[in-house]
Amino acid sequence: MAGCAARAPPGSEARLSLATFLLGASVLALPLLTRAGLQGRTGLALYVAGLNALLLLLYRPPRYQIAIRACFLGFVFGCGVLLSFSQSSWNHFGWYMCSLSLFHYSEYLVTAVNNPKSLSLDSFLLNHSVEYTVAALSSWIEFTLENIFWPELKQITWLSATGLLMVVFGECLRKAAMFTAGSNFNHVVQNEKSETHTLVTSGVYAWFRHPSYVGWFYWSIGTQVVLCNPICGVSYALTVWRFFRDRTEEEEISLIHFFGDEYLEYKKRVPTGLPFIKGVKVEL
């Protein structure tokens, strides 16, 4: 998978993913087809089949693997927009669909633009971990059950809007961190220092030592506030806090090994940005 980035011309993955993401998002035109006489489910099935056939015709592996993922995320984003404007108790789930799909797609796109050497299909983060998948499924199940039995709980617009602001803040902060770090950013904690690896302390890294984690922290909790999911909201907050506590400690051990006193001085000046997380303890 990772090898596909090395064989393709520079920037081609970014252009391919953007084109196919927009192709998937063209599901926004589906209401026009239904007005033309096609039934909703029939039109959707034909649309999905047509998209996949087009991608199979245009691309061969490994580019097809990139295209189908980006197109799927664009499709989810487009469906989320349509659902957001629907007159139903599911409209806030549409906000969530837009947030989720845009997060995963932008992770790949920014990596493709910013650090193509580390680019792979894993950069979509669609297969992040079993725990991540279980957490997502749990939030969908909670929303569905509560929407059936307590639909009024899912129509607290001010609360969902607050969650959306958290999502936007977290997304913007994380992407700013990725752009600021440039080739120093990687989705996997590095145990060996590369020749080009430098300590980034400017931009958003002057505010927080781990701005990408801070962004993801508030983004993940914000998704559950959008859905008005009380159970998953609390569970997500506790789980992601514990995850980033362990992750920052693991990463800072490597950073101290890489940069020594330079990182220790930076650690003294700048907080992690994560609540009640100070990072690895250093005994002098």
Summary of the structure (lengths in Angstrom):
residues: 284
radius of gyration: 20.6
end to end distance: 42.9
largest distance: 74.4
contacts: 895
relative contact order: 0.10
helix: 75%
strand: 0%
